[in-house]
Amino acid sequence: MRKIIYFFIFTALFFSCNHENKVDKYRAEKHVQDSVALIEQQRSLAYYESQLEQLMPQADSLLQYFKYERNEKYQDRGYYVVNGKNGLRILVRDDGKDILIYRAGKRIESTNDPQYERAQHLQIVISDIKECEKRIQRTSLEVQKYQKRLQK
């Protein structure tokens, strides 16, 4: 009977020691994973910031040809406007999602005016800037999350 009791005590001690070792091992592995994820997120953040730095001068050079218009009462979004030849008016939404073309007050679908190409380029640059800003915001939150995890 004594041997059985000693056997159960020894078994319980063995498994409790082994369990603590597994928990410590899991914590160490999780720490390494979080460290690697933090480094990856910091690299991504640096990349997105460098992309934004490259896009901003392009946008500035294009915006010199456009005038910003927005009616505060009625519009949530504004438009960058450029006037082309023969009463053509090209509008690029300030979030880069849409280009509108008007001739003599009527909306048309396409034109071969050289200003249209510039408007398309502006639309692409603006949408790229907005996307970079979103990614920077998300990645910054991820960096903060991993930094908090590693401080524990």
HUQUIJO-V780373 format. One record per backbone hydrogen bond with DSSP energy under -0.5 kcal/mol. CO is the residue of the C=O (numbers start at 1). NH is the residue of the N-H. E is the energy in kcal/mol with one decimal. If there is no record, write none. Layout:
CO:NH:E / CO:NH:E
This chain:
1:5:-2.1 / 2:6:-2.7 / 3:7:-2.4 / 4:8:-2.3 / 5:9:-2.5 / 6:10:-3.0 / 7:11:-2.6 / 8:12:-2.6 / 9:13:-2.5 / 10:14:-2.5 / 11:15:-2.6 / 12:16:-2.2 / 13:17:-2.2 / 14:18:-2.4 / 15:19:-2.3 / 16:20:-1.9 / 17:21:-1.8 / 18:22:-1.9 / 19:23:-2.3 / 20:24:-2.5 / 21:25:-2.3 / 22:26:-2.6 / 23:27:-2.6 / 24:28:-2.3 / 25:29:-2.4 / 26:30:-2.7 / 27:31:-2.2 / 28:32:-2.0 / 29:33:-2.5 / 30:34:-2.6 / 31:35:-2.2 / 32:36:-2.4 / 33:37:-2.5 / 34:38:-2.4 / 35:39:-2.0 / 36:40:-2.4 / 37:41:-2.5 / 38:42:-2.4 / 39:43:-2.1 / 40:44:-2.4 / 41:45:-2.5 / 42:46:-2.2 / 43:47:-2.3 / 44:48:-2.7 / 45:49:-2.2 / 46:50:-2.0 / 47:51:-2.3 / 48:52:-2.3 / 49:53:-2.0 / 50:54:-1.6 / 51:55:-2.0 / 52:56:-2.1 / 53:57:-0.7 / 54:58:-0.7 / 55:59:-2.4 / 56:60:-2.6 / 57:61:-2.3 / 58:62:-1.8 / 59:63:-2.7 / 60:64:-0.8 / 62:65:-1.7 / 63:66:-1.2 / 67:81:-3.3 / 69:79:-2.8 / 70:72:-0.8 / 71:75:-2.7 / 78:94:-2.3 / 79:69:-2.9 / 79:81:-0.6 / 80:92:-2.5 / 81:67:-2.4 / 82:84:-0.5 / 82:90:-3.0 / 85:88:-0.9 / 87:104:-1.3 / 88:84:-2.4 / 89:102:-2.9 / 90:82:-2.2 / 91:93:-0.5 / 91:100:-2.9 / 92:80:-3.1 / 93:96:-2.2 / 98:93:-2.5 / 100:91:-3.1 / 101:108:-2.6 / 102:89:-3.0 / 103:106:-1.7 / 106:103:-2.7 / 108:101:-0.6 / 113:116:-1.3 / 113:117:-0.8 / 114:118:-1.3 / 115:119:-2.2 / 116:120:-2.4 / 117:121:-2.2 / 118:122:-2.4 / 119:123:-2.5 / 120:124:-2.1 / 121:125:-2.5 / 122:126:-2.8 / 123:127:-2.3 / 124:128:-2.3 / 125:129:-2.4 / 126:130:-2.5 / 127:131:-2.2 / 128:132:-2.5 / 129:133:-2.5 / 130:134:-2.1 / 131:135:-2.5 / 132:136:-2.6 / 133:137:-2.1 / 134:138:-2.6 / 135:139:-2.8 / 136:140:-2.3 / 137:141:-1.7 / 138:142:-1.9 / 139:143:-2.6 / 140:144:-2.3 / 141:145:-2.2 / 142:146:-2.5 / 143:147:-2.3 / 144:148:-2.2 / 145:149:-2.1 / 146:150:-2.2 / 147:151:-1.1 / 148:152:-0.8 / 149:152:-0.7
